[in-house]
């Protein structure tokens, strides 16, 4: 099993100009590792739609890699997105699912069928050809360069520990820059960055 830091730190270290969409339990940990205009916290009210948002960005910006750092509870709420990703034909999306078997943000309630769900198998069944599954940091670190370099869509299932992140707020009390302003304000800023020079 990977810690949240073991999952995110190697990714943050290798990140260049990719869009990174985060949600729920990884929003704050990612914000401690990355302070980039192309980080996006999809963690206000639309639980389960981070992967949809990341897909939309990937379709709108086909020349830019898009990474979605999703949770298992959120993925479970929008399993149809897996099929939609394949149907879309995008090759610039990497969908990570951090599997901790709980809705961490709302108090670590177990997700439905937490012990039976096989997200990697679901991704394969939906048509993902590049599927990875990790429960050890060494294997993950060895594969990460290939995951980031190869054409997608790519699905990465990472078994992580449960944390104690509470509800996300948007205020100066938050440490991460992308949580200090409203979702609308950050969205406008990110759009400006993505469309600069077009």
HELIX and SHEET records of a PDB file:
HELIX    1   1 UNK A    4  UNK A   14  1                                  11    
HELIX    2   2 UNK A   24  UNK A   26  5                                   3    
HELIX    3   3 UNK A   27  UNK A   33  1                                   7    
HELIX    4   4 UNK A   50  UNK A   60  1                                  11    
HELIX    5   5 UNK A   72  UNK A   77  1                                   6    
HELIX    6   6 UNK A   80  UNK A   88  1                                   9    
HELIX    7   7 UNK A  104  UNK A  106  5                                   3    
HELIX    8   8 UNK A  119  UNK A  126  1                                   8    
HELIX    9   9 UNK A  137  UNK A  149  1                                  13    
HELIX   10  10 UNK A  177  UNK A  179  5                                   3    
HELIX   11  11 UNK A  183  UNK A  195  1                                  13    
SHEET    1   A 6 UNK A  39  UNK A  41  0                                        
SHEET    2   A 6 UNK A  19  UNK A  22  1                                        
SHEET    3   A 6 UNK A  66  UNK A  71  1                                        
SHEET    4   A 6 UNK A  93  UNK A  99  1                                        
SHEET    5   A 6 UNK A 154  UNK A 159  1                                        
SHEET    6   A 6 UNK A 130  UNK A 134  1                                        
SHEET    1   B 2 UNK A 102  UNK A 103  0                                        
SHEET    2   B 2 UNK A 109  UNK A 110 -1                                        
END                                                                             
